Amino acid sequence: MRFVVAAVACALAMPAWGQERPAAQGSAAVLRALDKVNGHTMDAEVAIGASSEMFGLLVTVSDCRFPKENPTGDAFAYLTVRDSGDGATHFQGWMVASSPALNALDHNRYDVWVMRCSSS
């Protein structure tokens, strides 16, 4: 019985996984792009609401957030990635800096992922 009471008390003291944590909004997102054919990379800091051309892809950042208690911690950004030539959308959604494969750009030549948010 003592074990059950201790387990319940421990469970109540710890925050639940998936529980909301306060997030701060950044003013820009730092992104990295990779050309998988030749191995070249490029970084860009893209302001919220702005776009940047990265290897022929037009990347638009709609939002970038990070944990308030850990500003250098895990960032997540809402991106739209379009072909700069024909405007075809290749990706639209949230990307998480610590797990870029969780919701990744599916492109045969290029890869884009979030590095962090900027708040300056």
matplotlib code that plots the C-alpha trace (Angstrom):
import matplotlib.pyplot as plt

x = [0.0, 2.8, 4.3, 1.0, 0.7, 4.3, 3.7, 0.6, 2.3, 5.3, 3.0, 1.1, 4.3, 5.8, 4.4, 2.5, 4.2, 2.6, 1.4, 1.5, 4.7, 4.8, 6.4, 7.8, 7.5, 10.7, 11.1, 12.8, 13.8, 17.3, 17.0, 19.5, 19.2, 21.1, 21.6, 21.8, 23.4, 26.6, 26.5, 26.4, 24.6, 23.4, 21.9, 19.4, 17.7, 14.1, 11.9, 8.3, 6.1, 9.1, 10.5, 14.0, 15.2, 17.3, 18.7, 15.7, 13.1, 11.1, 10.8, 8.3, 8.2, 4.8, 5.7, 8.7, 8.4, 10.7, 10.4, 10.3, 12.2, 15.0, 15.5, 18.4, 16.3, 14.0, 12.5, 9.5, 8.5, 5.6, 7.1, 5.8, 8.3, 7.5, 9.3, 10.5, 10.0, 6.4, 5.2, 4.3, 4.1, 6.5, 5.8, 3.5, 3.5, 5.4, 9.0, 10.7, 14.4, 15.3, 13.4, 13.5, 12.5, 9.2, 7.6, 10.1, 10.3, 9.9, 12.0, 14.2, 17.2, 16.9, 16.3, 15.4, 15.2, 14.8, 17.9, 16.6, 14.5, 15.9, 14.3, 16.4]
y = [0.0, 2.4, 1.8, 2.7, 6.0, 6.9, 6.2, 8.3, 11.2, 11.0, 11.1, 14.1, 16.0, 15.5, 17.4, 15.2, 14.5, 16.6, 19.1, 22.7, 24.6, 28.3, 29.3, 32.6, 33.9, 34.7, 37.5, 35.3, 31.7, 30.5, 27.8, 25.5, 24.2, 21.3, 20.5, 16.7, 16.3, 18.3, 18.6, 22.4, 24.0, 27.5, 29.2, 32.0, 34.1, 34.7, 37.2, 36.1, 36.8, 37.0, 34.6, 33.6, 31.8, 28.8, 26.8, 27.6, 27.0, 29.9, 29.4, 31.5, 31.6, 32.2, 31.6, 30.6, 29.7, 28.4, 27.4, 30.4, 28.6, 27.6, 30.2, 28.2, 25.1, 23.4, 25.7, 25.0, 27.0, 27.0, 27.0, 27.0, 25.7, 26.4, 26.0, 29.4, 28.6, 27.2, 28.0, 24.4, 23.8, 21.1, 21.6, 23.4, 22.9, 22.9, 21.8, 21.0, 21.8, 18.8, 16.4, 17.6, 14.1, 14.2, 16.5, 16.9, 18.4, 15.7, 16.9, 14.8, 17.2, 19.7, 19.6, 22.5, 22.4, 24.8, 25.5, 28.0, 31.1, 34.6, 37.1, 40.2]
z = [0.0, 0.8, -2.7, -4.3, -2.3, -3.2, -6.9, -7.0, -5.1, -7.5, -10.5, -9.2, -8.5, -12.0, -15.0, -17.5, -20.8, -23.5, -20.9, -22.2, -21.5, -21.9, -25.2, -26.3, -29.8, -31.7, -34.2, -36.8, -37.5, -38.3, -41.0, -42.7, -46.2, -47.8, -51.4, -51.2, -54.7, -54.0, -50.2, -50.0, -47.1, -46.4, -43.4, -43.4, -40.7, -41.9, -40.1, -39.2, -42.2, -44.6, -47.1, -48.2, -51.3, -50.4, -53.3, -55.6, -52.8, -51.4, -47.6, -45.7, -41.9, -40.4, -36.7, -34.5, -30.9, -28.2, -24.5, -22.1, -19.5, -22.0, -24.7, -26.3, -26.2, -28.6, -31.2, -33.5, -36.6, -39.0, -42.5, -46.1, -48.7, -52.4, -55.6, -56.7, -60.3, -60.6, -57.0, -56.2, -52.4, -51.2, -47.5, -45.1, -41.4, -38.1, -38.0, -34.7, -34.3, -32.2, -34.4, -38.0, -39.4, -37.3, -40.0, -42.8, -46.2, -48.8, -51.7, -53.9, -54.0, -51.1, -47.3, -45.1, -41.3, -38.3, -36.2, -33.6, -33.2, -32.9, -30.6, -31.3]

ax = plt.figure().add_subplot(projection="3d")
ax.plot(x, y, z, "-o")
ax.set_aspect("equal")
plt.show()
